[in-house]
Amino acid sequence: MKKISIKKGTLLQHKGDVNTMVYEVESGLLRSFSIDAKGKEHVFLFAPEGWIVADAIAPEEASELFIEAIEDSIVIVKERDVSSVDPIVLAKRISVLQNRVIRLMSASAIERYEAFLKTYPDIVQRVPQKMIASFLGITPEALSKAKGDKMRSSIKGI
């Protein structure tokens, strides 16, 4: 286990890497993502302070995800050993991913955005809208519309 400082834009993991690590964010913000055959990025997870990010593949297999610093960050790098990860942090990550998959299958854009705000209340201003849209599985235009719909519905509720 070691602590490292990384600059915004640094890739900690590339697709195809083997024997990848677990990254626990002490400060800053990371994201994991994939790139499809057409070159389009798909954000899998954001990892703000107190979160972990890793690729869940078997240790000897090639990774599926890129992991990048969205901000200058300080991260604790750990071996991919379940005993090295706080069980509460791991349970939170699994819960977030499960809920995300369910929403991607059945929720509207506005419902996905509202869930994003609940899951990541402190990062909405720190992440480019394009990445948020990618995470939600919608276009940036659909995100703008969902945000507008949310604003209009909250004004009506006053």
Number of C-alpha atoms within 10 A of each C-alpha: 11 9 14 12 12 18 14 14 13 15 16 16 19 18 15 13 15 16 15 24 19 21 27 24 22 18 18 22 24 30 23 24 21 17 14 9 7 6 8 10 16 19 22 19 19 24 25 23 17 13 19 24 20 21 22 13 15 12 14 10 13 16 20 18 23 22 26 22 23 22 19 16 21 21 25 18 18 18 15 19 10 11 8 11 16 11 11 9 14 15 11 13 16 12 11 15 14 11 12 20 11 10 16 16 8 10 14 14 22 19 16 22 21 16 18 18 13 10 14 13 11 12 18 12 8 12 15 11 16 16 19 21 21 18 24 26 17 17 17 16 12 15 22 14 14 19 16 13 14 16 12 11 11 10 9 8 7 5
